Amino acid sequence: MLSSLEAYAPAKPSFWATLTAELQPRHVFTAIVLLTLASLLSRIVSVGFKRALERHRQRGTLLPETATQLALARRVLHIVIWVAAISVVLSQFQALRVISTGLLASAGLSGLIVGFAARSTLGNAIAGLTISITQQIRIGDDVELRGERGIVEDIHFTYTVLRLLVDGRRLIIPNDALASEVVKNATMGGVTRMARADVLVPPGGSPDTVRSELLTVANGFEQLDRAGTPPEVYFVRIDERGTLLRLVATCNDPPSADRLVQKALARASQVVFRRAL
């Protein structure tokens, strides 16, 4: 008897059938509006952060830690905007409301973090946030990792871009490696024996001449550490503003490093402005 009743019992509707039955024009319109607003808000955030960076550059107040924090803060806001928008869109449908609740609830986010913290992707993302907070490396820093030396060009959630000083190639490093391995940072620290001077040669100038003069000043400096790495001048950046050169040399003590930087900058200014005149 029971078997005959079960045979005539109505079949349970599938997930897609339930979702299609709930789909109404207002749901589609709401989803389109929310996703459009999320895209617009995300673009506004990007423009705002870009203008903030430009203001700092124009004023000469763009510190490496500021650039790093602004870059990661922009990406965090983008994720928050899209997670919130997608959650609200999903909440329009009864069949998907559980997913949207899990995205918005703090317990759901905590569960995701605990459940996937061991995975490499989320581990790299957490390491990226840690780097942004602790500032162990920053955008523009001169660092060395695994025998490779370069300039930190950008710090993303899961990886960091290092532009090698030897040949200008880009080295993509997982943030988990930066957080767990020993990284030499020649830029960090106010007291160091490393002299580091940046010189921007305008488009009409001669980078080779300035580079030669910087090396002459460094090699002739009396407090240069002759037992260390010889002085070198790297091409850091070439764009419409000119060519950015960076002198790196090791001195006997921190005060000597400061004096070498001042001498190098003074000589570079003489060469650049003399050619400009």
Contacts in CASP RR format, 6 or more apart in sequence:
PFRMAT RR
TARGET T0000
AUTHOR 0000-0000-0000
METHOD contacts of the structure
MODEL  1
MLSSLEAYAPAKPSFWATLTAELQPRHVFTAIVLLTLASLLSRIVSVGFK
RALERHRQRGTLLPETATQLALARRVLHIVIWVAAISVVLSQFQALRVIS
TGLLASAGLSGLIVGFAARSTLGNAIAGLTISITQQIRIGDDVELRGERG
IVEDIHFTYTVLRLLVDGRRLIIPNDALASEVVKNATMGGVTRMARADVL
VPPGGSPDTVRSELLTVANGFEQLDRAGTPPEVYFVRIDERGTLLRLVAT
CNDPPSADRLVQKALARASQVVFRRAL
13 21 0 8 1.000
15 95 0 8 1.000
18 94 0 8 1.000
18 95 0 8 1.000
19 93 0 8 1.000
19 95 0 8 1.000
19 96 0 8 1.000
22 93 0 8 1.000
22 94 0 8 1.000
22 95 0 8 1.000
23 93 0 8 1.000
27 92 0 8 1.000
27 93 0 8 1.000
30 89 0 8 1.000
30 92 0 8 1.000
31 89 0 8 1.000
31 92 0 8 1.000
34 85 0 8 1.000
34 88 0 8 1.000
34 89 0 8 1.000
35 85 0 8 1.000
35 89 0 8 1.000
37 85 0 8 1.000
38 81 0 8 1.000
38 82 0 8 1.000
38 84 0 8 1.000
38 85 0 8 1.000
41 81 0 8 1.000
42 77 0 8 1.000
42 78 0 8 1.000
42 81 0 8 1.000
42 82 0 8 1.000
45 74 0 8 1.000
45 77 0 8 1.000
45 78 0 8 1.000
45 81 0 8 1.000
46 74 0 8 1.000
46 78 0 8 1.000
49 70 0 8 1.000
49 71 0 8 1.000
49 73 0 8 1.000
49 74 0 8 1.000
52 70 0 8 1.000
53 62 0 8 1.000
53 67 0 8 1.000
53 70 0 8 1.000
56 62 0 8 1.000
56 63 0 8 1.000
56 66 0 8 1.000
56 67 0 8 1.000
63 138 0 8 1.000
64 138 0 8 1.000
64 139 0 8 1.000
64 140 0 8 1.000
64 141 0 8 1.000
64 187 0 8 1.000
65 135 0 8 1.000
65 138 0 8 1.000
67 138 0 8 1.000
67 139 0 8 1.000
67 140 0 8 1.000
68 131 0 8 1.000
68 132 0 8 1.000
68 135 0 8 1.000
68 138 0 8 1.000
68 139 0 8 1.000
68 155 0 8 1.000
69 132 0 8 1.000
71 139 0 8 1.000
71 154 0 8 1.000
71 155 0 8 1.000
72 128 0 8 1.000
72 129 0 8 1.000
72 132 0 8 1.000
72 155 0 8 1.000
72 157 0 8 1.000
73 132 0 8 1.000
75 156 0 8 1.000
75 157 0 8 1.000
76 129 0 8 1.000
83 103 0 8 1.000
84 104 0 8 1.000
86 100 0 8 1.000
86 103 0 8 1.000
87 100 0 8 1.000
87 102 0 8 1.000
87 103 0 8 1.000
87 104 0 8 1.000
88 100 0 8 1.000
89 100 0 8 1.000
90 96 0 8 1.000
90 97 0 8 1.000
90 99 0 8 1.000
90 100 0 8 1.000
90 103 0 8 1.000
91 97 0 8 1.000
91 100 0 8 1.000
91 101 0 8 1.000
102 108 0 8 1.000
102 109 0 8 1.000
103 109 0 8 1.000
113 122 0 8 1.000
116 122 0 8 1.000
117 123 0 8 1.000
117 126 0 8 1.000
120 174 0 8 1.000
120 176 0 8 1.000
121 158 0 8 1.000
123 175 0 8 1.000
123 176 0 8 1.000
124 157 0 8 1.000
124 158 0 8 1.000
124 159 0 8 1.000
124 174 0 8 1.000
124 175 0 8 1.000
124 176 0 8 1.000
125 157 0 8 1.000
125 158 0 8 1.000
125 175 0 8 1.000
127 174 0 8 1.000
127 175 0 8 1.000
127 176 0 8 1.000
127 178 0 8 1.000
127 179 0 8 1.000
127 180 0 8 1.000
128 155 0 8 1.000
128 156 0 8 1.000
128 157 0 8 1.000
128 158 0 8 1.000
128 160 0 8 1.000
128 175 0 8 1.000
128 178 0 8 1.000
128 179 0 8 1.000
129 157 0 8 1.000
130 175 0 8 1.000
130 179 0 8 1.000
131 137 0 8 1.000
131 155 0 8 1.000
131 160 0 8 1.000
131 175 0 8 1.000
131 178 0 8 1.000
131 179 0 8 1.000
132 155 0 8 1.000
136 178 0 8 1.000
136 179 0 8 1.000
136 183 0 8 1.000
136 185 0 8 1.000
136 188 0 8 1.000
137 143 0 8 1.000
137 152 0 8 1.000
137 155 0 8 1.000
137 160 0 8 1.000
137 178 0 8 1.000
137 183 0 8 1.000
137 185 0 8 1.000
137 188 0 8 1.000
138 152 0 8 1.000
138 155 0 8 1.000
138 187 0 8 1.000
138 188 0 8 1.000
139 152 0 8 1.000
139 153 0 8 1.000
139 154 0 8 1.000
139 155 0 8 1.000
140 151 0 8 1.000
140 152 0 8 1.000
140 153 0 8 1.000
140 187 0 8 1.000
141 151 0 8 1.000
141 152 0 8 1.000
141 185 0 8 1.000
141 186 0 8 1.000
141 187 0 8 1.000
141 188 0 8 1.000
142 149 0 8 1.000
142 150 0 8 1.000
142 151 0 8 1.000
142 165 0 8 1.000
142 185 0 8 1.000
142 186 0 8 1.000
142 187 0 8 1.000
142 196 0 8 1.000
142 246 0 8 1.000
142 248 0 8 1.000
143 149 0 8 1.000
143 150 0 8 1.000
143 151 0 8 1.000
143 152 0 8 1.000
143 162 0 8 1.000
143 183 0 8 1.000
143 184 0 8 1.000
143 185 0 8 1.000
143 186 0 8 1.000
143 187 0 8 1.000
144 150 0 8 1.000
144 183 0 8 1.000
144 184 0 8 1.000
144 186 0 8 1.000
145 162 0 8 1.000
145 173 0 8 1.000
145 177 0 8 1.000
145 178 0 8 1.000
145 181 0 8 1.000
145 183 0 8 1.000
145 184 0 8 1.000
146 181 0 8 1.000
148 162 0 8 1.000
148 164 0 8 1.000
148 171 0 8 1.000
149 164 0 8 1.000
149 165 0 8 1.000
149 166 0 8 1.000
150 162 0 8 1.000
150 163 0 8 1.000
150 164 0 8 1.000
150 165 0 8 1.000
150 171 0 8 1.000
151 162 0 8 1.000
151 163 0 8 1.000
151 165 0 8 1.000
151 236 0 8 1.000
151 246 0 8 1.000
152 160 0 8 1.000
152 161 0 8 1.000
152 162 0 8 1.000
153 161 0 8 1.000
153 162 0 8 1.000
153 163 0 8 1.000
153 170 0 8 1.000
154 160 0 8 1.000
154 161 0 8 1.000
155 161 0 8 1.000
155 175 0 8 1.000
156 175 0 8 1.000
157 175 0 8 1.000
158 174 0 8 1.000
158 175 0 8 1.000
159 172 0 8 1.000
159 173 0 8 1.000
159 174 0 8 1.000
159 175 0 8 1.000
160 172 0 8 1.000
160 173 0 8 1.000
160 175 0 8 1.000
160 178 0 8 1.000
161 170 0 8 1.000
161 171 0 8 1.000
161 172 0 8 1.000
161 173 0 8 1.000
162 170 0 8 1.000
162 171 0 8 1.000
162 172 0 8 1.000
162 173 0 8 1.000
163 169 0 8 1.000
163 170 0 8 1.000
163 171 0 8 1.000
164 170 0 8 1.000
164 171 0 8 1.000
165 232 0 8 1.000
165 234 0 8 1.000
186 192 0 8 1.000
186 194 0 8 1.000
186 196 0 8 1.000
186 248 0 8 1.000
187 196 0 8 1.000
191 254 0 8 1.000
192 254 0 8 1.000
192 257 0 8 1.000
193 225 0 8 1.000
193 250 0 8 1.000
193 251 0 8 1.000
193 252 0 8 1.000
193 253 0 8 1.000
193 254 0 8 1.000
193 256 0 8 1.000
193 257 0 8 1.000
194 248 0 8 1.000
194 249 0 8 1.000
194 250 0 8 1.000
194 251 0 8 1.000
194 257 0 8 1.000
195 218 0 8 1.000
195 247 0 8 1.000
195 248 0 8 1.000
195 249 0 8 1.000
195 250 0 8 1.000
195 251 0 8 1.000
195 256 0 8 1.000
195 257 0 8 1.000
195 258 0 8 1.000
195 260 0 8 1.000
195 261 0 8 1.000
195 264 0 8 1.000
196 246 0 8 1.000
196 247 0 8 1.000
196 248 0 8 1.000
196 261 0 8 1.000
197 214 0 8 1.000
197 246 0 8 1.000
197 247 0 8 1.000
197 260 0 8 1.000
197 261 0 8 1.000
197 264 0 8 1.000
197 265 0 8 1.000
197 268 0 8 1.000
198 236 0 8 1.000
198 244 0 8 1.000
198 245 0 8 1.000
198 246 0 8 1.000
198 247 0 8 1.000
199 210 0 8 1.000
199 214 0 8 1.000
199 244 0 8 1.000
199 245 0 8 1.000
199 246 0 8 1.000
199 247 0 8 1.000
199 264 0 8 1.000
199 265 0 8 1.000
199 268 0 8 1.000
199 272 0 8 1.000
200 241 0 8 1.000
200 242 0 8 1.000
200 243 0 8 1.000
200 244 0 8 1.000
200 245 0 8 1.000
201 207 0 8 1.000
201 210 0 8 1.000
201 242 0 8 1.000
201 243 0 8 1.000
201 244 0 8 1.000
201 245 0 8 1.000
201 272 0 8 1.000
202 241 0 8 1.000
202 242 0 8 1.000
202 272 0 8 1.000
202 276 0 8 1.000
203 240 0 8 1.000
203 241 0 8 1.000
203 242 0 8 1.000
204 275 0 8 1.000
204 276 0 8 1.000
205 272 0 8 1.000
205 275 0 8 1.000
205 276 0 8 1.000
206 275 0 8 1.000
207 235 0 8 1.000
207 243 0 8 1.000
207 245 0 8 1.000
209 271 0 8 1.000
209 275 0 8 1.000
210 245 0 8 1.000
210 268 0 8 1.000
210 271 0 8 1.000
210 272 0 8 1.000
211 233 0 8 1.000
211 245 0 8 1.000
213 267 0 8 1.000
213 268 0 8 1.000
213 271 0 8 1.000
214 233 0 8 1.000
214 245 0 8 1.000
214 247 0 8 1.000
214 264 0 8 1.000
214 267 0 8 1.000
214 268 0 8 1.000
215 231 0 8 1.000
215 232 0 8 1.000
215 233 0 8 1.000
215 247 0 8 1.000
217 260 0 8 1.000
217 263 0 8 1.000
217 264 0 8 1.000
217 267 0 8 1.000
218 224 0 8 1.000
218 231 0 8 1.000
218 247 0 8 1.000
218 249 0 8 1.000
218 260 0 8 1.000
218 264 0 8 1.000
219 230 0 8 1.000
219 231 0 8 1.000
221 249 0 8 1.000
221 251 0 8 1.000
221 256 0 8 1.000
221 259 0 8 1.000
221 260 0 8 1.000
221 263 0 8 1.000
223 251 0 8 1.000
223 252 0 8 1.000
223 253 0 8 1.000
223 256 0 8 1.000
223 259 0 8 1.000
223 260 0 8 1.000
224 231 0 8 1.000
224 249 0 8 1.000
224 250 0 8 1.000
224 251 0 8 1.000
224 252 0 8 1.000
224 256 0 8 1.000
224 260 0 8 1.000
225 250 0 8 1.000
225 251 0 8 1.000
225 252 0 8 1.000
228 250 0 8 1.000
229 250 0 8 1.000
231 247 0 8 1.000
231 248 0 8 1.000
231 249 0 8 1.000
232 247 0 8 1.000
232 248 0 8 1.000
232 249 0 8 1.000
233 245 0 8 1.000
233 246 0 8 1.000
233 247 0 8 1.000
233 248 0 8 1.000
234 245 0 8 1.000
234 246 0 8 1.000
234 248 0 8 1.000
235 243 0 8 1.000
235 244 0 8 1.000
235 245 0 8 1.000
236 244 0 8 1.000
236 245 0 8 1.000
236 246 0 8 1.000
237 243 0 8 1.000
237 244 0 8 1.000
238 244 0 8 1.000
245 268 0 8 1.000
247 261 0 8 1.000
247 264 0 8 1.000
249 257 0 8 1.000
249 260 0 8 1.000
250 257 0 8 1.000
251 257 0 8 1.000
251 260 0 8 1.000
END
